[in-house]
Amino acid sequence: MKVFKQLSPRQIARYIKSFHRGYFAIESLGTFEFNAGRISLHGLTCRQRLRLARQINQAVSQLRHNEPLPDM
């Protein structure tokens, strides 16, 4: 399991795209699960965690379509 010290949706999206299935953690927000290259939204109740998961899933889909990602 990869632990990210800083919140960086773009970096996390690259990690998820590479591994497709597993877990990762962000020190300030906790653990997330991903499957098939997308973060599972089940069990996410905190709005901040849910918003972050959506941002990362959007970044993953942009990477898949080779669209340039905006700097965050």
C-alpha positions in Angstrom: 0.0 0.0 0.0 1.4 3.4 -1.0 1.2 6.2 1.5 1.1 9.7 0.0 2.3 12.5 2.4 0.7 15.3 0.4 -2.6 15.6 -1.4 -1.8 15.5 -5.1 -4.7 14.1 -7.2 -2.6 14.0 -10.4 0.2 11.9 -8.8 -2.4 9.6 -7.2 -4.2 9.2 -10.5 -0.9 8.0 -12.1 -0.5 5.4 -9.3 -4.1 4.1 -9.7 -3.7 4.0 -13.5 -0.6 1.9 -13.1 -1.8 -0.7 -10.6 -5.6 -0.9 -11.3 -6.4 -2.5 -8.0 -5.4 -2.0 -4.4 -5.2 0.5 -1.6 -3.5 3.8 -1.0 -3.5 6.2 1.9 -3.1 9.9 2.3 -1.6 10.8 5.7 -4.2 13.5 6.5 -7.3 11.6 5.1 -6.8 7.9 5.6 -7.1 4.8 3.4 -8.8 4.5 0.0 -9.6 1.4 -2.1 -9.4 1.3 -5.8 -10.5 -1.4 -8.3 -10.4 -1.4 -12.1 -8.5 1.9 -12.1 -11.2 3.8 -10.1 -11.6 4.7 -6.5 -14.5 2.9 -4.9 -17.0 5.5 -3.5 -18.7 2.9 -1.3 -18.2 3.6 2.4 -16.9 7.2 1.9 -19.0 9.4 4.2 -16.8 12.4 4.7 -17.4 15.1 2.1 -13.8 15.9 1.8 -12.8 12.3 1.1 -15.7 11.9 -1.4 -14.8 15.1 -3.2 -11.1 14.0 -3.4 -12.1 10.6 -4.7 -14.2 12.2 -7.5 -11.3 14.5 -8.4 -8.9 11.6 -8.7 -11.3 9.5 -10.7 -11.7 12.4 -13.1 -7.9 12.7 -13.4 -7.6 9.0 -14.1 -10.2 9.2 -16.9 -8.3 12.2 -18.4 -5.1 10.2 -18.3 -6.7 7.3 -20.1 -7.9 9.6 -22.9 -4.6 11.4 -23.1 -6.1 14.8 -22.3 -3.7 17.2 -20.7 -4.4 17.6 -17.0 -4.8 21.1 -15.6 -2.4 22.0 -12.8 -4.0 21.6 -9.5 
